[in-house]
Amino acid sequence: MDKRLLMQFLSFCFQFEKFPEQWTEFENRPAVEFMEYKKLPPLVQHHLLQALALGTSQTTTKQFLQRLHRFIQGVGRFGTSPYLWTIHGSGELPQAFCRCAAVNGAVYCLRRPVRAWIFNKQCKAVVAVVIGNQRVDCDFLVTDRSYIPEELWPAELEEDDHIARAILITDKTLRVSKSQLKPVENVSMLAFCTEANENPILLFDAASGVCASPKGTSIVNIMSPVSCNDAREQLQPTVQRLFSTASSGNSDADNNEKPRLIFSAYFTQKVAKSDVDLAKKKLFDNVIVTSLPSYNVDLDDVVDETEKLFKILWNDMPFFPPKKSDTSVEEMEE
């Protein structure tokens, strides 16, 4: 019965926009209320909300349905997993953009710190920046928080949201292949809640198969919205539960089955506030401050903010128009 209800609900989520009469009444209400209305069992509700939608009890019905819709769309599209992972890490994405921008005329000054801003008080704008010993004039300045002088940063824009993070190096992955009985050499993701923290703790276990770590090791990233002042205090119980550590206190048999912890680092990181409008983050008429990284597991917020920023600067131009191929499909087939 549970399986049949689950499949019916997932089929509905795949095309939920076609049936607004079934969910608009619950649009801004918690997703839990909508699932109860749909008579889904508690266990099914738990897996849908926390494992697939990566939500909490505060997640609205519309957010919940959108996340499930995207999850279902991703299944089988590029493989068995609905998720994509960047080989060599996410740093490859800005590098790809830099190469694309350079081909189209962008100029990059590498390893040159910004020494000063040149400010015109009459027009209330930054007219140039000093990079090394060179002055670079600008019509607009797009920057992140780290380049802004403290005396120019308004208190009302202070971004005080934080996440607790842990980076671990282990001797193998958490996931084991059932057929070969050995660690799986790709990426695994876990999302679970604890009694002390209602927000899900997200764990990414990246093995050497995705070029994230040397062979025979795995890099683990753990993050969760801050619930206390100490990231170690918040995340260490999870680490001790999943990995073999000197202070885990598990039996020898348990420690042999679990990945062994080689290195660990705990820290707190500032993240972007989700309710800050990019247009309101203009320090001056021509200076826009980009957001800090967010807690989201995808890059949708980055793409959305980039498009908004582009429209502020060049409203009459298309954002990343499709490139026209010199050779048509028909010519290639011939």
C-alpha positions in Angstrom: 0.0 0.0 0.0 2.8 2.4 0.9 4.6 1.7 -2.3 1.5 2.3 -4.4 0.8 5.6 -2.7 4.4 6.7 -3.1 4.4 6.0 -6.8 1.1 7.8 -7.3 2.4 10.8 -5.4 5.7 10.9 -7.4 3.8 10.7 -10.6 1.8 13.7 -9.5 4.9 15.6 -8.5 6.4 15.0 -12.0 3.6 17.1 -13.5 2.2 19.0 -10.5 2.0 22.3 -12.4 -0.7 20.8 -14.5 -2.9 20.3 -11.5 -2.8 23.6 -9.5 -6.2 22.9 -8.0 -4.7 20.0 -5.9 -1.9 22.0 -4.2 -2.4 25.8 -4.4 -4.5 25.8 -1.2 -1.4 24.5 0.6 1.2 26.6 -1.5 2.6 28.6 1.5 1.8 26.0 4.2 4.2 23.4 5.5 4.7 20.4 3.1 3.9 18.1 6.0 0.3 19.3 6.0 0.0 18.7 2.2 1.4 15.1 2.6 -1.1 14.4 5.4 -3.9 15.7 3.2 -2.6 13.2 0.6 -2.8 10.5 3.3 0.9 9.5 2.9 2.2 7.3 5.8 4.6 9.0 8.2 7.6 6.9 7.0 7.0 7.9 3.4 6.6 11.6 4.4 10.0 11.4 6.2 11.8 10.0 3.2 10.2 12.4 0.7 10.8 15.5 2.8 14.3 14.8 4.2 16.0 12.4 1.7 14.6 13.6 -1.7 13.5 17.2 -1.1 16.3 17.9 1.5 13.7 19.9 3.4 12.5 20.5 7.0 9.2 21.0 8.8 9.4 24.6 7.7 9.6 23.8 3.9 6.6 25.1 2.1 4.5 22.9 -0.1 5.5 24.8 -3.3 9.2 24.5 -2.4 8.7 20.8 -1.7 6.9 20.0 -5.0 9.5 22.0 -7.0 12.4 20.1 -5.4 10.7 16.7 -5.9 9.9 17.6 -9.5 13.6 18.5 -10.2 14.7 15.3 -8.5 12.4 13.1 -10.6 13.5 14.9 -13.8 17.1 14.2 -13.0 16.7 10.4 -12.6 18.1 8.5 -15.6 18.9 11.7 -17.5 22.7 11.4 -17.2 23.0 8.1 -15.5 21.4 6.2 -12.6 21.8 9.1 -10.2 19.7 12.3 -10.3 22.8 14.3 -9.3 25.8 15.6 -11.3 29.2 16.0 -9.7 32.1 18.1 -11.0 35.2 16.0 -11.5 38.3 17.6 -9.8 35.8 19.7 -7.7 33.6 22.7 -8.3 36.6 24.9 -9.0 36.4 23.6 -12.6 33.2 25.6 -13.2 34.6 29.1 -12.7 37.7 28.1 -14.7 35.4 27.0 -17.6 33.6 30.4 -17.3 37.0 32.2 -17.3 38.1 30.5 -20.5 34.8 31.2 -22.2 34.9 34.9 -21.1 38.5 35.2 -22.2 37.7 33.9 -25.7 35.0 36.6 -25.9 37.3 39.4 -24.9 37.5 39.5 -21.1 40.8 40.4 -19.6 42.1 38.7 -16.4 44.7 40.1 -14.1 46.0 37.1 -12.0 47.7 37.3 -8.7 47.2 41.1 -8.5 45.5 42.2 -5.3 43.3 45.3 -5.3 45.2 48.0 -3.4 42.7 50.8 -3.4 39.3 52.1 -4.7 39.2 55.6 -6.3 35.9 57.2 -5.3 34.2 60.2 -6.9 32.2 62.0 -4.2 30.3 64.2 -6.6 28.8 61.3 -8.6 28.9 58.9 -5.7 30.6 56.2 -7.7 33.8 54.2 -7.8 35.6 55.4 -11.0 38.7 53.1 -10.8 40.5 50.5 -8.8 44.3 50.3 -8.2 45.6 46.8 -9.0 49.3 46.5 -8.2 50.8 49.8 -9.5 48.2 50.1 -12.3 44.9 52.1 -12.3 42.0 50.4 -14.0 39.0 52.7 -14.8 35.5 51.2 -14.6 31.9 52.0 -15.4 30.7 49.3 -13.0 32.3 47.4 -10.2 31.1 43.9 -9.3 32.8 42.5 -6.2 32.5 40.2 -3.3 32.6 41.1 0.4 36.3 40.5 0.8 37.4 43.3 -1.4 35.3 46.0 0.2 37.0 48.4 2.7 35.5 48.1 6.2 34.6 51.8 6.4 32.5 51.5 3.2 30.5 48.5 4.4 27.0 49.5 5.7 25.9 47.7 8.9 22.4 46.9 7.5 24.0 44.6 4.9 25.9 42.5 7.4 25.5 38.9 6.5 25.4 37.0 9.7 24.0 33.6 8.7 26.5 30.8 9.3 26.9 27.1 8.6 29.0 24.5 10.6 31.4 22.6 8.3 33.7 19.7 8.6 36.2 18.4 6.1 37.5 14.8 6.6 40.0 12.5 4.9 39.2 8.8 5.4 40.8 5.6 4.2 37.7 4.4 2.2 34.1 5.5 1.4 31.0 4.9 3.4 29.1 3.2 0.6 29.9 -0.4 -0.2 29.0 -2.2 -3.4 26.6 -5.1 -2.7 27.9 -7.2 -5.6 31.6 -6.7 -5.2 31.6 -6.0 -1.4 34.1 -3.2 -1.7 33.9 0.6 -1.4 32.2 2.5 -4.2 34.7 4.8 -6.0 32.4 7.7 -6.8 30.2 10.2 -4.8 27.7 9.4 -2.1 25.4 11.9 -0.4 23.6 11.5 2.9 21.0 13.9 4.4 19.7 13.3 7.9 18.4 15.1 10.9 19.4 14.8 14.6 17.4 15.4 17.7 19.5 18.5 18.5 19.2 20.1 15.0 16.1 20.0 12.9 17.9 21.2 9.8 19.3 18.3 7.8 23.0 17.5 8.1 24.4 17.1 4.6 27.3 14.8 3.9 29.2 14.3 0.6 31.6 11.4 0.4 33.9 11.9 -2.7 36.3 9.0 -3.5 39.2 8.9 -5.9 36.9 7.9 -8.8 35.9 11.5 -9.2 39.5 12.8 -8.9 38.8 14.4 -5.5 41.4 12.4 -3.6 44.3 10.0 -4.0 43.5 6.4 -4.6 42.7 4.6 -1.4 41.3 7.7 0.3 38.1 9.7 0.4 37.3 13.3 1.0 34.2 13.9 3.1 32.4 17.3 3.4 29.8 17.7 6.1 27.7 20.9 6.6 24.7 22.0 8.6 23.1 25.4 9.6 24.7 26.5 12.9 22.8 25.4 16.0 25.6 26.2 18.5 28.8 28.3 18.6 31.2 25.4 18.1 31.3 23.5 14.7 33.2 20.6 16.3 30.6 20.3 19.1 27.8 20.3 16.6 29.2 17.9 14.0 31.5 15.6 15.9 28.7 13.2 17.1 27.9 12.6 13.5 31.5 11.9 12.6 31.9 9.5 15.6 28.7 7.7 14.5 29.8 7.1 10.9 33.6 6.8 11.1 36.2 5.0 13.2 37.9 7.6 15.4 40.2 7.4 18.4 37.4 8.7 20.6 34.4 6.9 19.0 34.3 4.3 21.7 33.0 1.6 19.3 33.9 -2.1 19.4 36.9 -3.4 17.3 34.4 -5.1 14.9 32.6 -1.8 14.3 35.8 0.1 13.9 37.0 -2.4 11.2 33.9 -2.0 9.2 33.7 1.8 9.3 36.0 4.1 7.3 39.0 5.2 9.4 39.4 8.9 10.0 42.9 10.2 8.9 42.3 13.9 9.1 39.6 16.3 10.3 39.0 20.0 10.3 36.0 21.9 11.8 35.1 25.5 11.1 32.2 27.9 10.8 31.5 29.7 7.5 29.5 32.7 6.7 26.7 32.1 4.1 24.4 34.3 2.1 21.1 35.4 3.5 18.3 34.1 1.2 16.1 37.1 1.7 18.7 39.8 0.6 17.8 41.3 -2.8 20.8 41.8 -5.1 19.5 45.2 -6.2 19.6 46.4 -2.6 23.2 45.4 -2.2 24.5 48.3 -4.3 27.0 50.2 -2.1 27.0 53.1 -4.7 25.3 53.7 -8.0 27.8 51.5 -9.9 29.0 49.0 -7.2 27.2 45.6 -6.7 28.2 43.1 -4.1 27.8 39.4 -4.9 26.5 37.0 -2.3 28.5 34.6 -0.2 28.2 30.8 -0.8 24.9 29.4 0.4 23.8 26.2 2.2 22.1 24.8 -1.0 23.6 21.7 -2.5 23.1 22.9 -6.1 24.2 26.0 -8.0 20.8 27.3 -8.9 21.1 30.3 -6.6 24.4 31.2 -8.2 22.9 31.1 -11.7 19.8 33.0 -10.7 21.9 35.8 -9.0 24.2 36.0 -12.0 21.3 36.5 -14.3 19.8 39.2 -12.1 23.2 40.9 -11.9 23.5 40.8 -15.7 20.0 42.3 -16.2 20.9 45.2 -13.8 24.0 46.0 -15.9 22.8 45.1 -19.4 19.1 44.9 -19.4 18.8 45.2 -23.2 21.1 42.2 -23.9 20.2 38.4 -23.8 21.8 36.4 -20.9 24.0 33.6 -22.4 22.2 33.3 -25.8 22.7 29.9 -27.5 25.7 29.9 -29.7 25.0 29.5 -33.4 26.9 26.6 -34.9 28.8 27.2 -38.2 27.7 23.7 -39.4 24.1 22.7 -39.4 22.9 19.3 -38.3 21.8 18.4 -41.8 25.3 19.2 -43.2 26.9 17.1 -40.5 24.7 14.1 -41.4 25.6 14.4 -45.1 
